Amino acid sequence: MLTIDLELEESLQAIAKQEHSSPNEIIKKLVSQYLSQKKSSELVTDIVKDLPEFPCFANQDPLQLQRAMRDEWN
């Protein structure tokens, strides 16, 4: 059982009417979207996997390139 305030209930009813759905279905959809977003943004390593590859680093280790550049400064 979920208790919500009157203003929220009225908003939920309006959204459900507009979407031709029930308030329960709207809440299920919203919770599902929330959980999928939370799960997809949990790990930074997963975010890194989605970054584009840069041609300047093709066939190179960016860390080794950075170290070589730093060695040039010394």
C-alpha angles and dihedrals in degrees: 000000000000126000118205132174122257096254092053091046091053091050091049092050091050092050092047091050092048092048093044089236140109123267088242091057091048091053091047090051093048094048091048092051091047093051094047092050092047092049093048094052099044101094124052089202089062090052091052090055089060095053116109120254116245118222092221088066095047110136090358135103106235091211093055090047090052092049091050091052091049091049089055090060094056 
